[in-house]
Amino acid sequence: MGFGEFDKITWVNGGSPAIDADNLQRFDNFCELADEELRRSECINLKDKIQGFYDRNINEIENFDDYLDWTALNASTTLSNDTTNNVIGLNAVKMLENDNTLGWIGMYRTITSLDLTKFHDGSASTTDDLIYLLLYVNDTTKFSFFHFKLGTDNTHNYSIAWNPASFTNGWNVAIAQKSDFTVNGAPNWNAIVHVRIEAITTVNAVNSYFTCQYMQMIRQDPDYSGYSNAFQEYMGVATGWQSVFSIYSDWYSIVYDNRINRIGIMQLEAADYSTGLHVYCDVLSFQSRWEIYSKLAGYSPSISWYVDATNYAETYISANVFYLNVVEAGASTSQNMALSNNLLLNEKIFIEFEKNNDTIRAVLLKDGEQLHEIVHETSISENAEGCVSACTFGTSSWGIISDFAVSSNYGDLHIEDKQSPRLIKLNTAQSFVNNTMTNIPDFLFRLKPNKVYKIESFLYAYNASASPDIKFDWDYSASVSQIVLRSCYGGQGLAGSTEPSSSNAMRTSSHNLATDVRYALPAGTDQSSIREVAIVKTSNVAAYMQLRAAQYSTDAANASILSTNSYIIITEIFI
């Protein structure tokens, strides 16, 4: 028998092995190693812990999902939703300098009273705990001062200032313990109702800007002052808080993303660190499965197995290419497979990553793709123990890890890769001012090969004033085909209609996916309800569907508007 790199103990010519010091030591070594592996042979499932981590160690302050919630500090500030520099949630809020005068820009808002003496689960927060502000700065040389306030108003607050010299162009995480804040007037951490974010720009800084994305309070690491740790578990008064995962950089946090309605682990600073979030340590062989949402189109965080700086393996997506990199004694071997469909912002993927003795395997599961599998036979010692980590070596990018399972006993790992039915909601209202069919970005989705789906669209729309009406059709890949015609329900397209469609004749018609279908819309804010249903199947190649819309009759002065009440339900049908 043998285990790892131990020599096999054999029976020669029917006789038993000699009972001597060498063989007994070899048995002892074998048993010790086997016991150690068995102690590690548990399945770690993030879904069992992530809500608890979020509630115990986080208090969300602001997600910046709409600039209309905020008031500009002065006439020098122009506020808008930043949909380009946006990695969490619906939007980020941009503050733009609109003149060349040295001075303040910024914004403020009143919020529902927030108690920052507690975390979401009601457990106590001390002033050692930290405040995170995630922000994007386009040019740090155009700013001389950043200022952030929490309190009752602009007179009674806790304030903190940052020097732009400590920031870089791009994303930054401004971190401070609550005890670092200056007390102005008589604020109270248990009644925060005013949030204010401001900066001083230099002269000739017109069109410079900074964007705020996410703000939270996070529990301090129990062992390292000023160091955050979102991965702590409360074990009772006698033992206090303990860290469940090993964290070597305080750029990691747990966030709630209201764009995908999921809680997940995120590397807040998108930099290339050589150490990651260790989720399963000191293991010879393992299997793992990761559910990831891309927060930068075409890229994913990396997953790795790390022994030391010259022996490790990692897998990730970069520029729409799936990679497995293995470094053995300092020499790197990289294998890759190009995606058939680009990885979209907020698209979900699954990565399976495992090591079984000397075999390292990475598998990508993505809607609209055939299975991508890369296998490498490694020369890294079978006796080498490594840590399974997230967000590590050769790639680092925005992404949310919403679930994972890791095990060294090769049992079944259960992370559900089906979402049936799947809901896609329109997060930003769409306006149409001509009759040219236009893609609706939120309503692009991928379908798995060799499947049958029911696609139900629930669409709510109206005209700004007059009634140019609206039309919809579908763009789709050649691998999508209709099983039955698309059923269409809504207001009959009556020329010049100014009444809500409920007052008009209803259309109940059937069409091909590519046929543009007209619906009558009301003038004003009353929304017409439109429903379309289709049954489609996919072949064995990549598949996508994209809903499109336009005005029926061009009327640039009176836009046709698809509202954020609109959604699509996608259900996989098993036949």
BAZA-868003 format. One record per residue (C-alpha): residue in one letter; x, y, z. Coordinates in steps of 0.02 Angstrom, whole numbers, padded with zeros to 5 digits, always signed. Layout:
# BAZA-868003
AXYZ/...
# end
This chain:
# BAZA-868003
M+00000+00000+00000/G+00055+00179-00020/F+00001+00358+00007/G+00071+00520-00063/E+00257+00494-00098/F+00286+00353+00027/D+00362+00194-00043/K+00243+00048-00050/I+00265-00087+00083/T+00251-00253-00008/W+00230-00435+00033/V+00371-00533-00049/N+00345-00716-00101/G+00191-00730+00008/G+00281-00669+00163/S+00238-00519+00269/P+00348-00363+00281/A+00480-00365+00414/I+00427-00290+00580/D+00573-00173+00602/A+00603+00009+00645/D+00604+00067+00464/N+00440-00014+00417/L+00354+00037+00578/Q+00408+00216+00551/R+00342+00210+00375/F+00174+00145+00439/D+00172+00282+00571/N+00209+00416+00441/F+00075+00348+00328/C-00056+00346+00466/E-00012+00521+00522/L-00030+00590+00347/A-00192+00494+00317/D-00264+00560+00480/E-00217+00736+00432/E-00303+00719+00263/L-00459+00646+00345/R-00465+00792+00466/R-00470+00905+00313/S-00595+00799+00217/E-00745+00908+00245/C-00846+01007+00120/I-00836+01193+00149/N-00992+01276+00076/L-00996+01465+00068/K-01187+01468+00055/D-01194+01401+00234/K-01096+01550+00299/I-01109+01701+00184/Q-01269+01775+00255/G-01201+01756+00431/F-01037+01839+00384/Y-01130+01984+00305/D-01247+02009+00453/R-01113+01989+00588/N-00973+02091+00512/I-01050+02219+00394/N-01166+02368+00404/E-01202+02441+00233/I-01207+02631+00234/E-01236+02677+00051/N-01241+02590-00119/F-01252+02748-00228/D-01384+02674-00344/D-01454+02840-00409/Y-01385+03017-00417/L-01563+03084-00394/D-01550+03033-00211/W-01414+03165-00188/T-01402+03355-00189/A-01254+03439-00274/L-01145+03536-00154/N-01142+03691-00264/A-01156+03755-00443/S-00981+03690-00482/T-01040+03510-00461/T-01132+03410-00591/L-01204+03244-00529/S-01243+03094-00638/N-01252+02905-00634/D-01085+02830-00687/T-01128+02672-00783/T-00951+02651-00851/N-00855+02653-00687/N-00977+02541-00595/V-00933+02376-00513/I-01067+02350-00380/G-01254+02371-00394/L-01361+02474-00511/N-01253+02629-00529/A-01112+02732-00457/V-01133+02919-00430/K-01012+03038-00518/M-00965+03213-00458/L-00899+03316-00605/E-00806+03482-00591/N-00888+03595-00721/D-00775+03748-00710/N-00590+03791-00695/T-00602+03877-00527/L-00512+03809-00374/G-00643+03757-00248/W-00762+03627-00179/I-00866+03499-00272/G-00970+03363-00192/M-01141+03304-00137/Y-01245+03262+00016/R-01406+03173+00061/T-01522+03134+00205/I-01544+02950+00245/T-01656+02848+00359/S-01576+02848+00531/L-01433+02723+00531/D-01361+02648+00691/L-01173+02624+00666/T-01149+02561+00843/K-01215+02393+00779/F-01194+02274+00635/H-01339+02201+00536/D-01366+02061+00662/G-01376+02184+00808/S-01205+02140+00879/A-01104+02285+00947/S-00979+02386+00846/T-00837+02479+00930/T-00743+02631+00869/D-00603+02512+00818/D-00712+02453+00673/L-00684+02527+00501/I-00776+02628+00370/Y-00743+02584+00187/L-00777+02704+00044/L-00748+02634-00130/L-00719+02774-00257/Y-00650+02804-00431/V-00539+02955-00468/N-00503+02998-00649/D-00352+03112-00613/T-00281+03128-00438/T-00176+03280-00487/K-00336+03382-00509/F-00384+03361-00326/S-00300+03426-00168/F-00418+03361-00034/F-00554+03229-00008/H-00677+03246+00136/F-00811+03129+00201/K-00940+03163+00339/L-01069+03058+00433/G-01185+03135+00560/T-01339+03241+00592/D-01299+03382+00469/N-01151+03482+00406/T-01122+03552+00581/H-01140+03397+00689/N-01042+03254+00611/Y-00893+03138+00610/S-00772+03189+00473/I-00617+03114+00393/A-00500+03186+00260/W-00388+03097+00135/N-00241+03164+00036/P-00261+03125-00151/A-00074+03085-00156/S-00118+02921-00072/F-00240+02876-00212/T-00209+02812-00388/N-00300+02852-00549/G-00441+02727-00552/W-00522+02632-00410/N-00471+02666-00230/V-00528+02608-00059/A-00527+02744+00072/I-00518+02658+00243/A-00525+02731+00418/Q-00567+02669+00591/K-00713+02759+00671/S-00592+02821+00804/D-00495+02912+00666/F-00642+03026+00626/T-00643+03204+00693/V-00795+03248+00800/N-00883+03409+00747/G-01024+03472+00858/A-01127+03336+00941/P-01156+03189+00824/N-01197+03011+00878/W-01145+02850+00792/N-01316+02775+00831/A-01413+02907+00734/I-01329+02943+00567/V-01449+03036+00451/H-01331+03145+00347/V-01198+03085+00224/R-01084+03211+00139/I-00942+03179+00016/E-00838+03322-00052/A-00669+03369-00126/I-00567+03522-00170/T-00513+03533-00352/T-00365+03629-00419/V-00374+03767-00549/N-00398+03709-00729/A-00485+03550-00671/V-00641+03564-00779/N-00716+03392-00821/S-00615+03306-00686/Y-00721+03193-00579/F-00731+03062-00444/T-00862+02928-00427/C-00927+02846-00268/Q-00978+02664-00279/Y-01003+02582-00109/M-00989+02624+00076/Q-00996+02505+00222/M-00942+02480+00402/I-00839+02322+00428/R-00781+02234+00585/Q-00598+02249+00635/D-00491+02092+00634/P-00477+02030+00815/D-00289+02005+00802/Y-00232+02153+00696/S-00282+02330+00742/G-00339+02437+00595/Y-00357+02283+00486/S-00530+02230+00426/N-00596+02053+00423/A-00769+02014+00355/F-00749+01826+00381/Q-00775+01811+00568/E-00892+01694+00659/Y-00963+01721+00833/M-00930+01569+00942/G-01007+01633+01105/V-00953+01746+01245/A-00818+01627+01308/T-00722+01618+01144/G-00773+01778+01054/W-00749+01806+00868/Q-00640+01694+00762/S-00585+01705+00581/V-00655+01566+00470/F-00548+01600+00316/S-00369+01663+00312/I-00359+01838+00240/Y-00193+01918+00195/S-00253+02082+00122/D-00384+02199+00192/W-00450+02237+00018/Y-00574+02093+00034/S-00751+02122+00092/I-00927+02054+00081/V-01051+02159-00016/Y-01233+02151-00064/D-01255+02188-00249/N-01432+02246-00287/R-01401+02227-00474/I-01391+02037-00459/N-01477+02027-00288/R-01337+01922-00215/I-01214+01933-00070/G-01036+01891-00115/I-00851+01905-00081/M-00765+02043-00178/Q-00587+02105-00196/L-00620+02291-00177/E-00450+02348-00240/A-00423+02275-00413/A-00235+02256-00398/D-00119+02110-00428/Y-00082+02036-00258/S+00021+01879-00235/T-00081+01825-00086/G-00267+01796-00087/L-00411+01744+00021/H-00365+01570+00084/V-00523+01467+00098/Y-00451+01290+00115/C-00272+01269+00172/D-00134+01137+00178/V-00212+01011+00061/L-00131+00884-00056/S-00280+00855-00171/F-00448+00940-00180/Q-00599+00980-00286/S-00692+01144-00290/R-00835+01231-00378/W-00857+01421-00385/E-01007+01530-00431/I-00943+01697-00495/Y-01025+01854-00565/S-00912+01956-00680/K-00902+02139-00631/L-00786+02187-00773/A-00844+02124-00943/G-00731+01986-01008/Y-00641+01953-00842/S-00659+01849-00684/P-00566+01836-00520/S-00437+01698-00514/I-00446+01538-00412/S-00282+01456-00362/W-00195+01316-00270/Y-00036+01389-00195/V+00113+01297-00121/D+00244+01434-00130/A+00300+01574-00247/T+00373+01449-00372/N+00241+01311-00363/Y+00058+01350-00390/A-00087+01337-00512/E-00226+01459-00553/T-00376+01476-00668/Y-00472+01629-00727/I-00548+01720-00876/S-00453+01866-00951/A-00507+01961-01108/N-00637+01824-01143/V-00508+01684-01139/F-00514+01544-01009/Y-00342+01507-00935/L-00257+01374-00830/N-00081+01428-00777/V+00033+01308-00683/V+00200+01364-00611/E+00319+01219-00572/A+00488+01256-00491/G+00473+01433-00559/A+00433+01380-00739/S+00262+01432-00802/T+00149+01331-00918/S-00009+01416-00982/Q-00153+01335-01076/N-00309+01426-01134/M-00472+01413-01230/A-00561+01562-01310/L-00744+01589-01266/S-00873+01577-01404/N-00975+01717-01322/N-00897+01863-01230/L-00918+01864-01041/L-01042+02003-01003/L-01044+02124-00858/N-01144+02042-00716/E-01149+01874-00806/K-01139+01719-00697/I-01014+01579-00728/F-00959+01421-00637/I-00777+01368-00625/E-00731+01194-00568/F-00551+01177-00510/E-00469+01022-00440/K-00306+00931-00407/N-00302+00742-00397/N-00126+00681-00363/D-00028+00751-00511/T-00180+00800-00616/I-00240+00980-00612/R-00405+01016-00699/A-00502+01176-00733/V-00679+01174-00806/L-00785+01323-00858/L-00975+01314-00864/K-01058+01464-00945/D-01228+01487-01024/G-01215+01487-01213/E-01050+01390-01211/Q-01002+01210-01228/L-00903+01145-01080/H-00723+01209-01078/E-00600+01090-00993/I-00411+01110-00974/V-00305+00972-00896/H-00122+00978-00844/E-00011+00841-00774/T+00099+00931-00648/S+00274+00896-00586/I+00237+00979-00419/S+00268+00850-00285/E+00117+00745-00237/N+00168+00775-00057/A+00162+00965-00078/E+00026+01045+00027/G-00055+01201-00042/C-00193+01325-00002/V-00349+01347-00110/S-00370+01535-00128/A-00479+01663-00215/C-00427+01823-00307/T-00242+01790-00322/F-00095+01783-00441/G-00080+01819-00626/T-00249+01902-00645/S-00347+02018-00535/S-00510+02097-00586/W-00678+02144-00520/G-00794+02001-00483/I-00911+01937-00348/I-00889+01759-00284/S-01066+01723-00228/D-01044+01539-00183/F-00914+01402-00178/A-00889+01226-00114/V-00718+01150-00079/S-00676+00974-00021/S-00527+00858-00010/N-00627+00697+00007/Y-00696+00695-00171/G-00875+00686-00116/D-01014+00774-00211/L-01004+00963-00218/H-01174+01045-00232/I-01183+01219-00303/E-01340+01231-00407/D-01301+01285-00585/K-01482+01296-00637/Q-01588+01450-00614/S-01756+01395-00672/P-01850+01503-00683/R-01721+01642-00706/L-01774+01824-00684/I-01697+01968-00782/K-01759+02140-00734/L-01740+02303-00829/N-01632+02409-00715/T-01626+02568-00819/A-01775+02640-00914/Q-01750+02642-01103/S-01808+02786-01214/F-01836+02765-01401/V-01849+02915-01519/N-01851+02833-01692/N-01911+02676-01778/T-01740+02591-01793/M-01735+02432-01691/T-01616+02452-01542/N-01545+02323-01423/I-01605+02331-01242/P-01441+02298-01149/D-01518+02220-00993/F-01617+02098-01100/L-01471+02006-01178/F-01453+01831-01106/R-01364+01667-01144/L-01443+01495-01159/K-01362+01326-01131/P-01334+01208-01279/N-01459+01068-01314/K-01597+01138-01204/V-01779+01193-01219/Y-01836+01357-01141/K-01996+01455-01110/I-01963+01642-01128/E-02094+01756-01049/S-02076+01945-01071/F-02177+02064-00962/L-02153+02238-01034/Y-02222+02405-00972/A-02210+02559-01082/Y-02286+02729-01118/N-02263+02880-01232/A-02200+03047-01170/S-02344+03142-01249/A-02411+03095-01420/S-02428+02914-01471/P-02293+02850-01589/D-02321+02677-01512/I-02186+02545-01488/K-02130+02385-01573/F-02025+02236-01515/D-01930+02097-01599/W-01792+01973-01554/D-01614+01956-01614/Y-01542+01783-01581/S-01402+01667-01630/A-01419+01537-01767/S-01419+01402-01634/V-01590+01461-01570/S-01747+01398-01655/Q-01932+01414-01617/I-02033+01262-01567/V-02195+01362-01577/L-02234+01538-01634/R-02210+01683-01514/S-02375+01736-01433/C-02403+01924-01416/Y-02529+02011-01302/G-02551+02200-01285/G-02637+02355-01348/Q-02689+02348-01530/G-02578+02465-01632/L-02706+02599-01673/A-02636+02750-01765/G-02646+02912-01664/S-02707+02826-01505/T-02700+02939-01353/E-02788+02826-01228/P-02713+02689-01119/S-02710+02526-01212/S-02837+02454-01090/S-02964+02566-01176/N-02920+02501-01349/A-02939+02337-01437/M-02816+02205-01377/R-02705+02110-01496/T-02681+01922-01470/S-02571+01868-01613/S-02429+01748-01652/H-02268+01786-01744/N-02091+01731-01777/L-01958+01794-01658/A-01883+01909-01789/T-02049+01993-01833/D-02069+02167-01759/V-02238+02180-01672/R-02325+02346-01640/Y-02415+02390-01478/A-02518+02544-01437/L-02455+02650-01292/P-02543+02781-01185/A-02486+02961-01186/G-02424+03013-01015/T-02364+02909-00868/D-02496+02771-00871/Q-02404+02615-00925/S-02468+02491-01051/S-02443+02308-01009/I-02370+02196-01145/R-02335+02010-01133/E-02243+01896-01254/V-02215+01709-01236/A-02101+01598-01340/I-02040+01418-01332/V-01866+01394-01406/K-01734+01261-01415/T-01546+01273-01435/S-01426+01166-01534/N-01256+01106-01475/V-01169+01273-01505/A-01167+01441-01419/A-01337+01527-01399/Y-01401+01700-01356/M-01562+01800-01365/Q-01579+01991-01368/L-01743+02087-01354/R-01750+02243-01462/A-01870+02390-01470/A-01907+02551-01566/Q-02045+02676-01596/Y-02171+02619-01724/S-02179+02795-01798/T-02029+02907-01774/D-02067+03052-01657/A-01905+03120-01583/A-01999+03250-01480/N-02105+03119-01392/A-02002+02970-01337/S-02076+02797-01312/I-02015+02737-01142/L-01992+02559-01079/S-02003+02568-00889/T-01903+02479-00755/N-02058+02377-00710/S-02014+02269-00861/Y-01941+02095-00838/I-01911+01928-00924/I-01931+01754-00849/I-01829+01613-00927/T-01880+01436-00882/E-01788+01280-00935/I-01911+01146-00989/F-01869+00962-00964/I-01943+00849-01097/
# end
